[in-house]
Amino acid sequence: MYTTLAWRNIWRNKRRSLITILSITFAVLLACVMRSMQLGSYGRMIENSVRFYTGYIQIHKDGYWNDKVIDNSFVYDPEKLSEVNQLKGVQTFVPRLESFALSSFKNQTKGALIMGVDPEREDELTRVKSKVVTGRYLKPGDEGILVSQGLANYLKVSVGDTVVLLGQGYRGANAAGLFPVRGIVKFAMPQQNNQLVYMDLAKAQWFYAADQLITSVALVIDDPDDAPKITRQVEEIFSGGSYEVMDWKELVPDLVQSIELDNISGKVMLWILYLVIGFGMFGTYLMMTAERQYEFGVMISVGMKRLQLQTIVLLEITFMTSIGVLVGIMLSLPALTYFHFNPIYFGAEAAKAIEKFGVEAVYAFSLDPVIFTNQAYAIFIMAIVLAGYPIWSIHKMRPVESMRP
């Protein structure tokens, strides 16, 4: 009976009820869009910084992370890595041999980060094959190299040209060679796009006189949230040796800190939005209570208990809040789904300005279910708290005074 009365009461004054529902709908819609954009940008930053370079988990020799020189490499052990690959949540492992070299073409010279990789495994982590804009991807045992677009533009090289690489190999050995350019790749992160050179792992080991050596192994995992658990399991496999296993939060602490700081500011803005919308909702509750003083007085006078009347009013607010939350989510979901698969990219001038800070110039959107559930919880809590005013008014009401014209 209470439910029926509450539902009918909502639609006795459609304008008042629609104002309340629309204010809640707008709050949910705007909050979902803001939070989706924020979490989507974080996910994109993590994807670019972690999946496209360090990996979610990395295995390397103890001390390598603080002193990234080729002398801190270790012997490639397929047996242990096969054991790691069998762990639940691990998709594959990606061995790498990384070092620096001077790249040169004609009169142009620039320092480059050389990455010796297994082409097939590397593509499973970084999806670098899909980023080839000119030429072709590396084949196993390839004699050529892939050059990042920014570095290629600086050196003024194209597919088919031969680049000179000069550096220092393992334990002071000379590292010099001529490498034909097989393809040019474009990365979203400017730091990667301006200095990376890919070559086959065996060729890199030959170039740096580092036979059977690698500097790190990156792991591809199913869920980034499982990284700490998998890290502990990998440490058990590599225990007893001078190895270090780090998850992505340890690998990119600056990114984690910047995300945490930005997340705090985003939450502050969200609570400011809730505060503004809360005043709007309170205004509608205030109007509802004032307009229904005569009605409430009559109901109490004819014998309805105050608790019963308060329950009906609370049900009315709950129904209106539920409708507003559901409509807000239903309106935001199609738009967020579209922009999740079609991110908003900045224009050329704005993109250049943003990329100077080492950030991809794009608005990405997330579809994490927590975005919608959190907004629903927040609005419901706010509605219930604000419902305290009409409930308190009914408790303090004097029927005779409320029925005076």
N, C-alpha and C positions, 0 to 999 in steps of 0.2 A: 504493500500500500504506500509506504513512504517513497519508494522508488517511482511509482506512478505519479504521485502528487508532485514530486520534484521535477520530473520530466515535463509534466504539463505546465508547471509554473514557469519553466524556462521560456516556453513559447507563448505565454500570455502577453509578454512584452518583447516582441521580436527585436525591436531596435536596440533596446538595452542589452539583451542577450548577445546580439550580433556584435555590438561594440566590444563586449568583454571577450568573446571568442576570437574576434579579429586581432585584438591586442595580444592575446596569447599566441595566435598563429604567427603574427609578425615577429614576436620575440623568438619563437622556436626557429622560424625560417632564417632570420638574420644570424642567430647564434650558430645554427648548423653550417651555414655558408662560411662564417668567420672561422669556425673551428676546423672545418674541412680544408679550407685553404691553408691554414696554419700547419695542420698535421701533414697535409699533402706536400707542402714545401719542405718540412723536416724529412719526410720519407725520400723525397727527391734528392735532398742534400746527402743523406746517408747513402742512397743508391749510387750517386755519382762519386762520392769520396771513398766508399767502402767496397762496393761491388766492382767498381771500375778500376780499382788499384790494389788496395791492401788485402781485400778478402775479409770475410766476417771473422775468420780465425786464421792466425798465421803462426807457422812453426819456423824458427830460425835458430842459429847458434847463439848461445848465451853471450850477450854483449853486442850483438849485431845491431840491435835497434838503436843503441846509443852511439855506435861507431859503424856506420854503413859503408864499410870498405870490403872489397872482394876477398881480402885475406881472412875475413870472418865468415867464410863459407864452410859448408860441411858436405860430407859424402852423401850422394843420393841413394837412399835405402828403399827400394821398391817393396820389400817384404813388410817393413813397419808401416809404410804408407798404405799398403793394401789392407792391413789390419785396421788402420784408421778409417779407410774407405768403407769398411763393413759396419761401422758404428751407426746406430739408429739416428737418422736426421742428417747424415752426411751424404751429399750427392756425389761429389768427386773431389780430388785433390789436384792442385795446379802448381807444378814445380817451376821455379824461376831462377835465373841467374842475372842479377842486376848490378850494373856499375855505370860509371860515367865515362864519356869519351868526347873528344873534340870532333865535330862533324864539319866537313868542308866540301864546297862545290864551287869551282872556279875561284872567284875572289871573295866569296862569302864564307864565314866561319862562325860557328856557334856551338856552345856546350850542349850535350844531349844526354838524356837518360837512356841507356841501352838496356832492353829487357829481352833476355833469351828465354823463349817460352816453347812449350809443347803446343803447337797451333790448335789442335783439336780440343785439348783440355782448357786452354786459355779462353777459347770462345765460349765455353760453358760458364765461365765466371764473368767475363767482361763483355761478352757478346760483341767482340771487336769486329768480327766478320761483317756484321750488319752496318758498321760504321765506315766501311771502305767506300769512299766517294769517287775514287779514280783507280783504275787498275784492278788487281785481284788480291785475294787474301793469300797468306803464306801456306805452303804445303809442307808436310813433314820432310825434313832433310833439305829444305829450300836453301839456295845459296844467296838469295836476295834479302831485302829488308822492307818493312813497312815504315813510312815516315808520317808523323802527325802533320795535319794541315798547316798549323801555324809555323812549325819549323820548316816545312816545305816551301811556304811562301817567303820566309826569311832567306832561305838558301837559294830560292828561285830554281827549284828542281821539279821535275815532272817524272812520270812513269817512264822507265827506260834509261834515265840518267844514272850515272855511277857516282856514289858519294864516298868520300874518303873518311874513314874513322881512325882516329889516333888516340890511344890512351895507355894506361898501365895495367898489365895483367896480374895474375896471381903471383904473389911473392916477388913483385918487382919486374916480372917479365914484360918485354915489349909487346904492345898490342897495336897492330896496324893492319889495315886491309882496305880493299876496294869492294864495294857492295852495290849491285844494281838495285834500283828502286822498283819493287814489284807493285806497290800500291800506296795510296795516300788515304789516311784515316782521319776522321773528324771527331773530336771529343767535346762534350758539353763543358767540362771544366777547363778554363783557360790555361792553368798550370800544366795540365796533361797535354793539351792541344799544342803547346808551344815548345815542347822539348822531347817528346817520346819517340823512340825508335824501337821497333820490334824486329827480332830475328829468331830463327829457329834455335832451340836450346843447344843442340849439338854444335851448330855453327858458332854460337856464343862461347861455348866451352873451348872450342878450338881458338877463337879469336883472343880470349883472355888466358889461354894456356891453363885452363882449369878443368882438366879432364875428370869427368864423373862428379863434378862439384856443382852445388847449387847454393844460392844465398838464402832462399826462403821457399816455403810451401804454403800457398793460400788454400783454404778450404771453402767449398761451396756447400752451404747448408740449407735445409728447407725453411727454417724459421729463425730469424735473427734473435728472437727472445730465448732460443735454446742455446745460444752461444756459450754462456757461462757453464752450463752442464756439460756440453760437449768438450769444452776446453779442459775441464777436470779429467775427463776420460782420456783425452789425448795425452795429457801430462803423465798419466799412469803408463801409457804405452811407451812414451819416450823417457821414462824415469831411469835414473842411473847414468845418463849422459849429460853433456853440457849443452842442453837445449832449453829454449824458452818458448812457451806457448802463450799467445796473447789473443784476447777477443777484440772485437772492433771498437769497443769503448776505450780500451787501453791503447789501441793503435791510433785513434784520432781523438785524443782528449780535448783538443781545442774545439772541434766540431761539437762534441757532447756539451761542453760548457756554454758555447754560443747558443745551442738549441735550448738548454735549460734556462738561460737568461731570457731569451726571446719568449719562451713558453710562459714564464712568469709575467712578462709584460702583456702577453696575449690573454692570460687569465684575468689580469687586472681590467683590461678593456672589456672582457666578457662580463665581468661583475658590474662594471659601470653600465653596460647595456642592460643587464638584469635590473639594476637599480632604477634606471629610467623607465623601463617597461613596468617594473613593480609599482611605480607611482601611478602609471596609467591604469593598471589593474585595480589599484586601491581606489582610484577615482571612480571607476565603474561600480565597485562594491559600495562605496560611500553613497553614490547616486541610488543604487538599488535599495539600500537600507533606508534612505530618506524617503524615497517614493512609496515604500511599502510599510511605513509606520502605521497607517490606518489599518491596513490588512493584518499586520501582526497583532495589533491591539484587539481587533475583532476575534481573531483565532484564539487568543489567550482568554478572552472574555467568555467565549462559548464553551470553554472547558479543555482546550488543548494544552497539554503540559509544555512548559518552556523547553524541556529537553527534546520533546518530539519536534517542536518547531525548529529548534537549532539543528537537529538531525536532518530535517528536510532541506534547510538552507545549505548545510554542508554538502548534501548530496547534489543540490543544484550547482554549487561551485565546482564539485568534483566532475559532474557531467560536462559543464562548459569547458573546464580545463582539459578534460580528455579529448573533447572534440577539437579544441584549439591545437593541442599537441599533435594529434593524428593528422589534421589538415596541414599543419606546418611541416611535418615530416614528409607527407605525401607530395607537397609542393616542392620541397627542396630535393627530394631523392632523384627525380628525373633530371633536373638541372645539374646536380652534382655528379650523377652518373655520366652525363654527356661530357662535362669538363674533366672528369677523371680520365677518360679515354682520349680527350682532345684538349690538352693543357693550353693555357693562354700564353703565347710567347710575346715578349716585348718587341717594339719596333726597333729598327736598326740603330738609331742614335741612343735610345734608352738602353738597349742591350749592351752597347759598347761601354756605357758608363757603369752599368751594374757589373759586367764581367771583369772590370778592373779590380773589383774587390774579391775576385776568385769565386763568384757565385754565378750559377746558371741563370740566365735572364728568362725566367718562366714562372707562371703561377700554376702550380700543380694542386690537384684536389684529391682528398682521401675519401674512401668509402668505409672506413673502419666503423663497425657497428657501435662502438663506444661513443662516437660523435652524437648519434641520435639518442641513445639511451641516457647519456649524461644530461643532455638538454631537457629530456622528458623529466628526469628526476629533479633537476634544478627548478623547472617551472612548477612541477607539482608541489614541491616543498614550499616555494614562494606563495603559491595559491592557498595552500593550507594555512600558512602563517598569516596571510592577509585576511583569510576567512575568520580569523579571531575577532575582527572588528564587528561584523554583523552578529556573530554569536554573542559577543560581549554586550552589544546593544540590546539584543533580545533578553539577555539575563537581567539587565538594569531597567528594562522598559516598565513604564507604568501605563497599563491599558487605557485608563480614563483619559490621561493627558494625550496619549498618542491618537485617540479618536476625536479629539477636538478639531474643528474645522480651521 
